[in-house]
Amino acid sequence: MKAADNARLFLALWPDDGMRAALVRCRDAWAWDADASPQPTERLHLTLHFLGAVPRQRLPELTDDLKVPCNQFTLHLDQAQRWPGGVAVLTPMAAPPALLALHEALRERIERLGLTVESRSLRPHVTLARHAANSVVPAQASPVDWPVRGYVLVESQSVDYVVLRRHDCAAAASS
């Protein structure tokens, strides 16, 4: 099968314009060294599951069948970190239970669809830059509260990400 017969897919939390602007402010608060490659604004997201190369003929099925029940939640991103390999990220101090439940529900659905699930556990983060081994981590990250209303199926097309389907989560029950 040729590479063109496959789509490189992932499931992600995808920021709206306001959240994207907040993530850009966090990215731009870093003092990037000359080797750093800050993530382009339009590529900022939080990956839930990387699906890899999937035959294109499965796209109509997957755009619908990757919908799982989920509840809206707020993701509090407040930790600016530099991971090994020079990856600069923004992370939550703790993953909210609703995020973990969404991740697990998607994992189960991915398996039922006969797709491969990554074995590593979820480390929720937004990648701000790569090759940032010598960049200066901000002394204190400006916290970002991301109101998560759903998730997306995305195709990675070399330098572009294309959202194929949005799936909304149910509004949180008020008390």
PEVEN-V836716 format. One record per residue. RES is the residue in one small letter. PHI is phi in radians with two decimals (NA if undefined). OMEGA is omega in whole degrees, 0 to 359 (999 if undefined). Layout:
RES;PHI;OMEGA  RES;PHI;OMEGA
This chain:
m;NA;180  k;-1.29;179  a;-0.99;180  a;-1.16;179  d;-1.42;181  n;-2.01;173  a;-2.06;175  r;-1.52;189  l;-2.04;169  f;-2.64;175  l;-1.83;187  a;-2.66;163  l;-1.48;186  w;-2.07;184  p;-1.27;171  d;-1.38;185  d;-1.05;180  g;-1.13;179  m;-1.22;178  r;-1.05;178  a;-1.09;178  a;-1.15;178  l;-1.18;177  v;-1.10;178  r;-1.07;178  c;-1.14;179  r;-1.06;185  d;-1.37;177  a;-1.38;179  w;-1.34;171  a;-1.73;185  w;-1.35;174  d;-1.39;186  a;-1.10;182  d;-1.48;185  a;-1.16;176  s;-2.12;178  p;-1.01;180  q;-1.15;176  p;-1.01;184  t;-0.89;185  e;-1.26;181  r;-1.82;179  l;-1.21;182  h;-2.93;174  l;-2.17;181  t;-1.29;174  l;-1.65;179  h;-2.58;173  f;-1.66;183  l;-1.67;179  g;1.35;183  a;-1.36;182  v;-2.19;179  p;-0.97;182  r;-0.99;182  q;-1.13;178  r;-1.53;184  l;-0.99;179  p;-1.02;179  e;-1.16;187  l;-1.23;181  t;-1.06;177  d;-1.59;189  d;-1.35;176  l;-1.61;175  k;-1.50;177  v;-2.25;175  p;-1.13;177  c;-2.69;178  n;-1.98;176  q;-1.10;179  f;-2.73;176  t;-1.94;177  l;-1.83;182  h;-1.67;179  l;-1.66;186  d;-2.48;182  q;-2.12;173  a;-1.55;184  q;-2.43;171  r;-2.03;181  w;-1.52;175  p;-0.93;182  g;1.50;176  g;1.33;178  v;-1.61;178  a;-1.62;186  v;-2.37;170  l;-2.09;186  t;-2.27;170  p;-1.48;174  m;-1.11;178  a;-2.51;178  a;-1.37;179  p;-1.19;181  p;-0.94;181  a;-1.15;176  l;-1.17;179  l;-1.11;179  a;-1.16;178  l;-1.10;180  h;-1.02;181  e;-1.19;179  a;-1.08;178  l;-1.18;178  r;-1.01;180  e;-1.09;180  r;-1.15;179  i;-1.02;179  e;-1.09;180  r;-1.09;179  l;-1.47;177  g;1.35;178  l;-1.70;181  t;-1.42;177  v;-1.84;177  e;-1.07;183  s;-1.46;182  r;-1.27;182  s;-1.36;181  l;-1.17;170  r;-2.14;187  p;-1.03;180  h;-2.87;170  v;-1.94;177  t;-1.31;180  l;-1.69;180  a;-2.88;173  r;-2.07;180  h;1.02;185  a;-1.86;185  a;-1.01;182  n;-1.91;179  s;-1.38;183  v;-1.59;177  v;-1.26;177  p;-0.99;181  a;-1.00;178  q;-2.54;179  a;-1.25;172  s;-1.29;183  p;-1.11;179  v;-2.16;174  d;-1.75;183  w;-1.69;176  p;-1.34;184  v;-1.45;182  r;-1.96;181  g;2.96;181  y;-2.52;185  v;-2.33;168  l;-1.76;187  v;-2.19;171  e;-1.84;175  s;-1.57;181  q;-1.99;184  s;0.84;182  v;-1.70;181  d;-1.93;170  y;-1.91;180  v;-2.11;177  v;-1.32;181  l;-1.58;181  r;-2.75;173  r;-1.82;176  h;-2.14;181  d;-1.51;174  c;-1.75;179  a;-1.23;176  a;-1.09;179  a;-1.15;179  a;-1.19;178  s;-1.52;183  s;-1.73;999
